[in-house]
């Protein structure tokens, strides 16, 4: 266990709400991504590589491809997160695309192409500035999710599996 590192950033609800309110680039997409980060604890890269076929709508479960370990894990998400994701897929995501990526560019440039990490960073930078929430970044949502789950009594081995960690020390 390393004690020389700072504790991870854990966001407060008011901070997250202000940030989400400042997401104005799209009506549904960016909020759907944030819901998966804050409610499923997925990494931003995992959210951006999510395929439509990875979403089990009935069971409210995502099959996430872990970029780090090249493994697959099941991530349960809340009804609210699924509703926001559903709104995005039904009402905003273009229908006929040559790929199955869930999150795509909606602007004129690269319309329908998979949303890149750089594009997501630009969306976040704009929202962070507008909301005056400098601590908000994609990984902070993951830390907040993990902290909230641990504090609510979720067994750490179950949390480790949901987060896709191999080592219990990483969770702790």
Phi, psi and omega in degrees: 000135181261128181254357183268006178259148176291152176294149179297152177290129174242123184276150174265157185304318182298321179296313180295318180298317178298317180297311181299321179296333181272359177281095186245001182293326179223165180278320186236323189306307186293324176294322178298317179298312181300319179299321179292325178291314187274338184253340180245347180068021180284155175284155181299321179297325178291320178296315183291335179266003179300134177259153176303324181289350177274356184259119174261097187296319184293320182267355182056049182228139175253139171264110186256132176269110181286119182294321184292312187258354183058028178250169182246140176219157179263130181238114176285143176229159185288165176301320180297316180297318179294324179295316180294318178296319178297316177301317179298310184295318183284321192253343188233324182289130177303144186282306188264095178239159182274005181221171185252007181300136182289313187259124185229162174293138180245357179278180180295321182280120178068028182307127178087350177284153178305139180292128181271161177299319180298321178295319179297318179300319179295319177299314181294319181300316180296315182292319179300316181294313181296325184267354184054053179235074186296337182280348185280122171210167188306315185287336177295329176295320179296316178297319180296315177303309183298317180296315180298319180294316180296317181291335180274001173102008178296132177302137185297331178290325176291319178297318178303316181294317180296319181284343180081025177271145176274323190255133179295329179300327179296321179292317183290000000 
